[in-house]
């Protein structure tokens, strides 16, 4: 049986220059160009289809790269803004911070395999679903009475009532995946985590956690295509962890007129909204160059692709931008191409950058230094001033 492919209305072949211009146009639409920086956290999260949130600094650095004002990333700690963004596990079972409408689609479209893993963990731990359901009811009752609680506080209080800690953890995991509970980091800085859980219905009363999975897949694929097209089917399946049939079906049911493109990035056909492609062809010259961008660890602009990573990697080896477990490093882009990496020096409290030799013309080194200085100032402004030494900057997990 032939693999499903989306229906297209026209096709175009792009040479290297045209493809480069298109990639920079995509970056500019997300706020990754000097003339297109965005005015708010929610606008940035919407334009990028979320903020990758598996590492504590990533959401803050992601917003910083796209923000028109250096004070905008600090809004991530504003309770009013937090009430309109939710952090949940979704695409590839990784944490993303999303506006509520996109979160509903991402949650429902990816729930099946996340729920499956949580249920398997219960079986592997030798506990029954009935026992975990009892613990879940106790967690819901506790949070209903108390409001948000630190996860260890939940474990301690239920342990005092006779509930084994391991059962409480399994219940928290399953309830979070199902959308009954939601995770909230209440820290006031990007370098600290205060992991609390609360009832989703109370924290986000308009978040639809019961969206039909097929409707959710259609909406998620339409949003992904809009933000990141042109994409290949392999890009979409890798990004979402959904099947090829689900991806192609979602694109088909979304009823978006598609163009098929061939590019130097891959031998596979790429797909893009016909409307967006038409916008690209008449864009201003400034939209075809994105300048210098320092992107976060696991930045959404780069994690959106797999098969077509040549758009930003060119002929570079993977280790130039990815670590050994496949995570994209904090990178430096020059007009859409990886030219180096950066790190945060916690002792000096500054960005340290490293360029690939001979990849950046000497005439543009000043731009890179200025971008690193700007990011240093923004990252310093968002530091929690009295971090708990027991809480390290690292990966979030449960």
Secondary structure, 3 states (H helix, E strand, C coil): CCCCCCCCCEEEECCHHHHHHHHHHHHHHCCCCHHHCECCHHHHHHHCCCEECCECCHHHHHHHHHECCCCHHHHHHCHHHHCCEEEEECHHHCEEEEEHHHHHHHHHHHHHHHHHHHHHHHHHCCCCHHHHHHHHHHHHHHHHHHCCEEHHHHHHHHHHCCCCHHHHHHHHHHHHHHCCEEEEECCCCCCCCCEEEEEHHHHCCCCCCCCCHHHHHHHHHHHHHHHHCCECHHHHHHHHCCCHHHHHHHHHHCCCCEEEEEECCEEEEEEEEHHHHHHHHCCCHHHHCCCEEECCCCCHHHHCCCCCCHHHHCCCCHHHCECCCCCECCEEEECCEEEEEEEEECCCCEEEEEECCCCCCHHHHHHHHHHHHHHHHHHHHCCCCCCCCCCCCCECCC
